Amino acid sequence: MIAASLVGWVALVSVGKYLEISWVRNLGGCVGLISFVTIASSVFYKSKESKSKKISWVLAIISPVIVIGSISYFVYKIESHYKTEMMAQLSQKNIHYFNTNREQIISSMKKAFSEKEYQSVISQAHKYSAVKNKELKEINANAKRELDIIERAKKTKKILAELKTIPSKEYEKNKNLYQQLVAINPNSQAYKKKHIYYQSKVSEQREKEKKEKGRKELIEPQFSAWDGSHRKLTELIKKAMNDPDSYEHVETVYWDKGDYLIVMTKYRGNNAFGGKVLGMIKAKVALNGNIIQIIEQQ
């Protein structure tokens, strides 16, 4: 059996190489691989040493995997070769049919083109794709171009309808949709201008958001996260009170004036006679939190 496998392997590889038939060489490779596994298994099974027995068990496990894999690969190559041959035969058949009925086929395609049945023209041209005929290729190219124009018009109409539902202030969405329109209609200056406009608006909006975020990070730490009071203004109030320990924060609001803040705090505290009174202070505050000026105080 081993000898037969080896002979078969040598024969198939030699014939495949001589005739330049790839699938025959592949078959020879498969047979050679199976032969190797068979020989190796036979040698190790005859050995009585424990180490060889362990190797034999390993070979017994992997041998079926190798054999099945080799056979699957061979079947795949046979199918690929068969499909290639069938496609070649079909191409030759179509070429012969076209050459025999060229005028009739071209006439049929021209009629379909005139009736705007572009997909039908493309399908017929695909069937005879192996044919080297200038007129056939021109009709096919024209049909593809016309079909592309129709498809782009449909997409454009759909996007324009969507744009009508989107407010002009939603810059990001408008920019993305006009970007699609430019891609579909690269020669449209109107769509290009709109895309540039919304692109600039998006950039401005992002820059504004970035500044607002930075300003927020600068202002927020000035105020207590617990009760919203302004930290440094609270310190100033307590220093001026008769009884700082009686201080109770009521409310703090502020107005952002660009270069500075106006902060107003309402609070309660004991007066000189020990009675609870309501106080209010309004101050001009720098962006770093420092008190610039007391504007009003009650």
RODREN-928866 format. One record per atom (N, C-alpha, C): residue in three letters; x negated, y negated, z. Coordinates in steps of 0.001 Angstrom, whole numbers, plus 500000, padded with zeros to 6 digits. Each point is the difference from the previous one (the first is absolute). Layout:
alaXYZ ...
This chain:
met499171501220500000 met500829498780500000 met499137498729500000 ile498941500041500864 ile499102498849500077 ile499266499802498691 ala499519501117499474 ala499254499939498731 ala500891499479498879 ala501249500445500003 ala500945499562498965 ala500265498501500103 ser500100499530501229 ser500231498567500203 ser498826499178499505 leu498801500475500305 leu498804499288499564 leu499886499959498482 val500287501151499380 val499954500071498532 val501039499059499392 gly501199500013500593 gly501068499116499513 gly499627498547500122 trp499370499667501099 trp499569498617500240 trp498998499534498962 val498956500825499800 val498959499663499022 val500601499872498604 ala500899500918499652 ala500599500004498665 ala500851498756499761 leu500853499675500960 leu500899498853499831 leu499243498679499942 val499020499831500874 val499215498768499993 val499235499850498697 ser499441501102499533 ser499227499970498744 ser500882499671498809 val501155500674499927 val500920499765498874 val500523498566500044 gly500374499548501201 gly500514498644500141 gly498983498964499592 lys498757500222500372 lys498942499053499650 lys499719500017498505 tyr500006501213499416 tyr499705500127498576 tyr501097499375499142 leu501265500247500392 leu501137499488499213 leu500429498599500438 glu499379499508501082 glu500333498674500545 glu501469499899500392 ile500487501056500666 ile501382500026500494 ile499940499865501517 ser500413498840500510 ser499823499688501425 ser500764500942500912 trp501248500375499614 trp500788500831500915 trp499431501401500125 val499311500482498959 val499349501320500078 val498830499929500983 arg499232498912499923 arg498893499823500949 arg500533499912501435 asn501125499299500167 asn500596499885501337 asn500456501348500534 leu500560500805499106 leu500411501351500391 leu498780500798500440 gly498913499853499249 gly498757500690500365 gly499510499567501363 gly500115498693500290 gly499597499495501304 gly500814500603501122 cys501314500122499763 cys500887500598501006 cys499614501455500269 val499774500739498924 val499615501413500140 val498683500113500754 gly499050499110499665 gly498705500018500680 gly500152499727501489 leu500869499052500359 leu500224499663501402 leu500618501170500745 ile500991500632499362 ile500648501176500616 ile498994501128500158 ser499128500166499009 ser498969501045500061 ser499065499773501170 phe499613498730500185 phe499095499668501110 phe500634500362501334 val501275499628500179 val500704500308501247 val500097501504500217 thr500287500743498927 thr500134501459500090 thr498686500643500399 ile498919499575499348 ile498675500562500305 ile499605499675501434 ala500167498737500398 ala499623499586501353 ala500778500768501049 ser501282500152499765 ser500848500734500953 ser499560501443500108 ser499690500621498863 ser499590501405499968 ser498711500219500766 val499044499086499803 val498695500126500671 val500151499868501504 phe500754499016500427 phe500108499752501434 phe500873501031500711 tyr500957500545499326 tyr500840501026500620 tyr499240501296500208 lys499022500260499174 lys499191501217500139 lys498998499884501150 ser499656498781500386 ser499040499787501074 ser500640500298501351 lys499210500592500921 lys500524500365501327 lys499584498997501079 glu499236498981499606 glu499550499024500974 glu501155499078500373 ser500037499601501275 ser501111499168500503 ser500064498645499307 lys498841499428499726 lys499963498699499333 lys500592500091498611 ser499645501063499282 ser500521500195498645 ser501495500239500031 lys500469500689501044 lys501440500250500116 lys500778498693500173 lys499407499100500798 lys500657498698500191 lys500089499244498680 ile498891500053499239 ile499997499334498692 ile501015500660499080 ser500124501313500108 ser500968500736499168 ser501427499551500283 trp500274499782501309 trp501337499519500357 trp500274498617499419 val498968499168500027 val500150498658499418 val500280500097498520 leu499239500867499313 leu500215500186498554 leu501384500573499711 ala500438500904500872 ala501326500597499809 ala501103498952500075 ile499749498956500820 ile501000498928500156 ile499965499028498826 ile498771499600499612 ile499900498960498967 ile500112500543498577 ser499759501300499826 ser500050500578498639 ser501345499794499308 pro501130500304500677 pro501296499772499323 pro500220498534499612 val499527499096500884 val500151498567499705 val499236499634498734 ile498757500491499908 ile499168499711498825 ile500609500590498738 val500473501233500119 val500584500685498830 val501252499285499523 ile500899499674500972 ile501254499310499634 ile499708498632499397 gly499043499287500596 gly499616498697499467 gly499441500089498599 ser499186501011499761 ser499403500187498677 ser501052500316498948 ile500927500879500382 ile501067500366499060 ile500893498794499709 ser500324499226501059 ser500843498813499806 ser499332499005499065 tyr498697499822500192 tyr499256499078499137 tyr500008500478498561 phe499827501300499807 phe500000500571498654 phe501359499813499328 val501073500251500769 val501353499826499451 val500236498549499607 tyr499532499088500858 tyr500134498570499705 tyr499292499629498698 lys498791500517499816 lys499236499712498782 lys500681500572498762 ile500579501203500144 ile500723500618498873 ile501194499141499613 glu500774499545501029 glu501183499166499740 glu499602498682499338 ser498908499388500500 ser499535498735499425 ser499597500175498544 his499297501093499749 his499566500284498627 his501214500224499098 tyr500993500730500529 tyr501213500294499227 tyr500764498711499693 lys500130499130501013 lys500714498737499798 lys499289499117498983 thr498677499980500076 thr499215499196499058 thr500210500484498572 glu499976501316499852 glu500213500582498663 glu501406499694499484 met500993500108500893 met501382499734499603 met500176498538499588 met499374499083500748 met500086498583499662 met499334499709498660 ala498879500659499776 ala499290499816498726 ala500846500496498839 gln500639501174500181 gln500861500559498949 gln501201499093499737 leu500585499448501116 leu501154499121499858 leu499614498714499268 ser498818499468500336 ser499516498789499331 ser499829500232498509 gln499409501134499652 gln499798500326498584 gln501338500172499283 lys500947500598500700 lys501335500190499428 lys500675498652499743 asn499889499094500982 asn500601498669499856 asn499318499187498898 ile498678500128499924 ile499262499297498944 ile500462500475498622 his500138501298499870 his500433500568498722 his501421499539499659 tyr500875500003501022 tyr501388499593499774 tyr500067498528499606 phe499180499166500664 phe500010498566499699 phe499513499747498571 asn498911500647499650 asn499442499811498654 asn500985500443498918 thr500792501023500333 thr500981500513499032 thr501220499082499909 asn500371499392501142 asn501226499181500049 asn499697498564500409 arg498863499471499597 arg499534498698500451 arg501010498883499720 glu500485499902498765 glu500909498916499615 glu501295500036500802 gln500507501203500198 gln501260500166500742 gln499823499588501474 ile498876500423500596 ile499738499692501418 ile499782498500500196 ile499195499391499127 ile499731498557500092 ile501282499210499824 ser500821500429499037 ser501287499336499735 ser500915500080501222 ser500011501175500642 ser500830500200501199 ser499530499100501144 met498685499866500141 met499449499164501062 met500276498518499743 lys499913499580498736 lys500289498612499643 lys501468499656500269 lys500863500956499708 lys501425499793500240 lys500269499851501509 ala499392500881500783 ala500163499929501454 ala499461498676500550 phe498890499530499418 phe499410498726500430 phe500938498841499681 ser500586500006498804 ser500911498924499593 ser501257499971500860 glu500378501163500547 glu501170500105500872 glu499634499816501477 lys498738499598500206 lys499475499724501346 lys499998501229500914 glu499897501173499377 glu499872501242500767 glu498511500301500158 tyr499332499150500775 tyr498542500052500102 tyr499500501271500684 gln500736500484500975 gln499581501214500695 gln500012501196499058 ser500968500031499088 ser500073501075499004 ser498782499960499071 val499604498787499612 val498818499828499146 val498750500511500709 ile499876499637501274 ile498827500412500787 ile499968501518500177 ser501152500604500223 ser500080501459500171 ser499569500717498730 gln500471499509498852 gln499608500617498720 gln498499499823499753 ala499487498822500308 ala498571499738499801 ala499150500891500904 his500478500243501221 his499272500871500923 his499932501432499469 lys501074500425499391 lys500037501358499438 lys498910500185498949 tyr499723498930499246 tyr498993500076498933 tyr498743499192500378 ser499681500011501311 ser498850499225500479 ser498667500464499409 ala499922501263499568 ala498755500524499428 ala499810499572498540 val501054499434499429 val499949499596498579 val499272498656499876 lys499077499914499080 lys499276498752499742 lys500650499273498831 asn501054499249500343 asn500743499272498987 asn500173498558500472 lys499513499045499247 lys500002498599500384 lys501409499459500198 glu500906500322499078 glu501370499502500073 glu500722500531501234 leu499766501279500311 leu500601500617501182 leu499544499292501274 lys498715499730500091 lys499433499358501179 lys500493498554500144 glu500166499303498880 glu500495498617500041 glu501431499928500504 ile500845500908499493 ile501410500036500441 ile500065500313501489 asn499176500940500420 asn499964500389501422 asn499559498822500868 ala498949499301499568 ala499486498847500753 ala501043498892500079 asn500705499752498894 asn501046498966499981 asn501160500358500929 ala500357501296499994 ala501097500451500858 ala499626499844501478 lys498756500335500332 lys499530499859501383 lys499990498533500428 arg499585499130499077 arg499967498575500300 arg501405499452500249 glu500947500380499146 glu501375499527500156 glu500632500536501288 leu499704501260500295 leu500537500612501221 leu499405499322501234 asp498738499636499895 asp499336499303501104 asp500625498621500227 ile500338499318498913 ile500653498684500097 ile501346500127500709 ile500760501037499633 ile501312500226500622 ile499847500297501490 glu499038500863500321 glu499780500368501407 glu499566498790500828 arg499125499168499435 arg499535498812500714 arg501134499002500201 ala500886499914498992 ala501161499095500107 ala500940500459501119 lys500182501320500117 lys500852500554501053 lys499415499701501382 lys498697500218500137 lys499333499752501276 lys500047498511500366 thr499799499159498988 thr500040498550500216 thr501377499561500486 lys501022500503499363 lys501381499661500366 lys500305500420501436 lys499511501176500383 lys500241500518501347 lys499304499127501047 ile498763499602499718 ile499242499174500952 ile500614498608500115 leu500414499424498868 leu500624498671500020 leu501301500010500811 ala500740501111499889 ala501237500126500784 ala499674500074501491 glu498919500673500357 glu499587500101501396 glu499528498648500534 leu499321499228499137 leu499495498682500408 leu501128499055500392 lys501145500150499345 lys501144499140500299 lys500512500197501421 thr499717501165500576 thr500492500305501356 thr499003499598501088 ile498814499557499591 ile498942499684500967 ile499842498484500147 pro500099499454501202 pro499820498550500214 pro498602499550499568 ser499921498786499497 ser498722499475499498 ser498958499860501109 lys500452499934501259 lys499084499844501125 lys499295501312500368 glu500497501094499482 glu499345501292500255 glu498881500171498972 tyr498906499318500269 tyr498902499887499035 tyr499369501345499629 glu499805500852500984 glu499322501285499750 glu500785500866499022 lys501311500118500225 lys500837500823499120 lys500047499418498586 asn500149498679499912 asn500031499347498689 asn498680500190499259 lys498902499852500733 lys498678500163499387 lys499833501402499423 asn500380501026500779 asn499859501393499556 asn500843500302498770 leu501223499472499973 leu500882500254498855 leu499515499278498744 tyr499516498779500154 tyr499461499283498835 tyr498686500628499524 gln499297500600500921 gln498784500728499618 gln500367501192499106 gln501086500681500336 gln500491501106499174 gln500453499495498632 leu500668498854499991 leu500464499429498730 leu498829499632499092 val498922499473500595 val498811499655499215 val499363501257499419 ala499991501073500796 ala499432501264499522 ala500813500567498840 ile501319499836500069 ile500885500504498936 ile499976499081498788 asn499903498682500256 asn500020498990498928 asn498731499125500082 pro498852500550499637 pro498725499278500161 pro499890498703499203 asn500842499822498988 asn499937498791499174 asn500957498890500460 ser500762500273501038 ser500972499020500492 ser499318498978500915 gln499914498763499541 gln499399498928500797 gln500912499602501170 ala501300500121499794 ala500969499634501045 ala499826500897501223 tyr499866501309499764 tyr499826500937501108 tyr498644499798500665 lys498994499666499219 lys498659499755500544 lys500004498786500927 lys500687498932499577 lys500080498782500824 lys500723500270501310 lys501089500759499919 lys500764500341501205 lys499147500837500956 his499262500951499430 his499145500864500825 his498917499179500702 ile499383499082499258 ile498960499130500580 ile500589499127501109 tyr501209499471499752 tyr500672499140500990 tyr500231500761501305 tyr500606501185499899 tyr500303500767501206 tyr498741500560500651 gln498990500252499199 gln498724500458500554 gln499374498911500881 ser500083498753499519 ser499473498872500780 ser500820499793501272 lys501326500196499895 lys500871499852501163 lys499703501065501061 val499725501204499526 val499650501088500925 val498701499672500721 ser499027499486499260 ser498707499617500591 ser500185498900501041 glu500830499002499667 glu500276498912500935 glu500690500516501269 gln500954500901499783 gln500744500556501129 gln499079500798500921 arg499119500787499406 arg499068500795500810 arg499036499104500785 glu499557498922499347 glu499098499064500660 glu500715499305501163 lys501261499653499767 lys500803499355501047 lys500209500949501184 glu500318501252499686 glu500207501004501049 glu498720500234500798 lys498873499970499282 lys498708500185500650 lys499719498859500984 lys500285498766499552 lys499794498832500865 lys500941500036501199 glu501261500376499733 glu500991500063501081 glu499605501047501040 lys499463501109499507 lys499573501057500912 lys498840499513500868 gly499044499297499351 gly498861499462500737 gly500435498960501011 arg500963499158499611 arg500510498950500898 arg500753500631501171 lys500753501041499694 lys500748500694501041 lys499053500623501018 glu498918500582499495 glu499004500609500885 glu499285498950500837 leu499971498747499503 leu499363498900500726 leu500929499426501076 ile501283499921499679 ile500966499349500905 ile500539500947501077 glu500359501232499618 glu500674500913500928 glu499255500245501309 pro498652500139499979 pro499291500259501271 pro500117498867501014 gln500427498801499562 gln500148498864500923 gln501169500206500966 phe500948500873499581 phe501237500190500770 phe500000501363500687 ser500637500033501151 ser500105501246500766 ser500937500968499293 ala499571501230499867 ala500847501023499379 ala501126500423500939 trp499838499679501297 trp501001500415500993 trp501200499068500026 asp499750498661500157 asp501132499067500099 asp499977498877498948 gly498987500002499125 gly499942499011498921 gly499443498658500400 ser499531499858501218 ser499466498715500461 ser498639499722499365 his499678498698499872 his498703499613499452 his498979500021501144 arg498950500774499814 arg499074500274501105 arg499375498713500572 lys499418499182499128 lys499275498802500479 lys500947498898500489 leu501188499935499388 leu500973499010500475 leu500515500392501383 thr500148501300500215 thr500424500501501315 thr498972499656501065 glu498726500135499659 glu498914499643500940 glu500080498511500360 leu500253499174498973 leu500098498548500215 leu501171499655500903 ile501129500676499781 ile501201499748500810 ile499741500347501463 lys499411501150500234 lys499762500468501363 lys499042499073500752 lys499009499473499285 lys499045499089500637 lys500677498722500487 ala501074499581499285 ala500704498757500366 ala501133500216501000 met500303501252500349 met501143500306500885 met499619499859501480 asn501004499657500835 asn499810499962501451 asn499785501401500559 asp500757500962499433 asp499905501393500464 asp499833500912498781 pro498758500211499535 pro499763500812498795 pro500574501412500095 asp500041500546501225 asp500511501372500169 asp501498500101499740 ser500706498844500016 ser501451500014499781 ser500365499919498506 tyr498980499959499152 tyr500241499834498559 tyr500800501187499432 glu501055499646499247 glu500807501014499286 glu500193499537498555 his499565500815499084 his500154499653498581 his501443500229499555 val500560499014499303 val501383500113499502 val499999500258498489 glu499320499111499261 glu500045500130498532 glu498830499227499373 thr499454500538498927 thr498981499290499226 thr500315500135498515 val499965498863499298 val500179499996498548 val498880499160499391 tyr499722500246498715 tyr498974499174499368 tyr500355499728498546 trp499396498922499476 trp500191499621498598 trp498620499912499337 asp499855500684498896 asp498721500005499281 asp499949498782499086 lys499074499096500267 lys499872498764499234 lys498834500033499009 gly499481501173499765 gly498902500122499043 gly498647499973500671 asp499547498789500373 asp498689499850500649 asp500077500198501513 tyr501212499991500544 tyr500158500155501440 tyr501407500547500304 leu500251500285501273 leu501305500496500442 leu500607499012500991 ile501317499952500014 ile500726499302501069 ile500621501094500858 val499625500060501268 val500484501045500903 val500823499368501116 met501183500560500226 met500871499509501086 met500300501155500947 thr499768499733501292 thr500249501021501022 thr500968499466501053 lys500998500798500344 lys500911499704501104 lys499662500961501136 tyr500010499486501232 tyr499588500828501142 tyr500695499527501276 arg499929500791501049 arg500530499648501318 arg498855500036501017 gly500178499193501047 gly498995499988501065 gly500457499146501169 asn499338500192501122 asn500370499239501203 asn499416498584499935 asn500832499036500373 asn499506498614500082 asn499383499753501371 ala499672498746500274 ala499332499649501267 ala500866500283501221 phe501321500068499810 phe500934500258501099 phe500385501469500118 gly499392500853499117 gly500259501433500058 gly501202500453499198 gly500651499076499274 gly501160500368499188 gly499607500424498598 lys500773500943499446 lys499738500470498628 lys500490498969499006 val499124499628499060 val500374499043498957 val499590500554498643 leu500696499516498961 leu499697500407498629 leu499096498960499356 gly498900500434499432 gly499073499088499336 gly499837500347498524 met499495499003499255 met499755500206498572 met498747499238499600 ile499207500605499146 ile498812499331499500 ile499834500316498515 lys499664498970499233 lys499786500172498554 lys498599499494499690 ala499216500834499285 ala498600499635499760 ala499590500277498561 lys499004499224499573 lys499365500234498701 lys498816500938500251 val499992501132499270 val499005501052500270 val499194500303498748 ala498695500123500155 ala499129500362498874 ala500206501461499611 leu499547500354498792 leu500186501373499521 leu499189501019500794 asn498991499512500727 asn499229500923500847 asn500600500135501398 gly501140499299500246 gly500705500111501275 gly499740498888500982 asn499043499141499746 asn499677498905500929 asn501096498903499955 ile500269499426501168 ile501005498937500094 ile499374498692499511 ile500607499399498991 ile499495498739499451 ile500609498794500709 gln501340500065500224 gln500706498826500561 gln501341500435500600 ile500345499398501117 ile501333500200500578 ile500927498986499345 ile501022500471499313 ile500901499102499280 ile501155499544500874 glu500545500923500791 glu501184499700500844 glu499981500898501208 gln500476499479501114 gln500038500793501221 gln501135499556500906 gln500699500976500564 gln501117499699500916 gln499804500755501317 
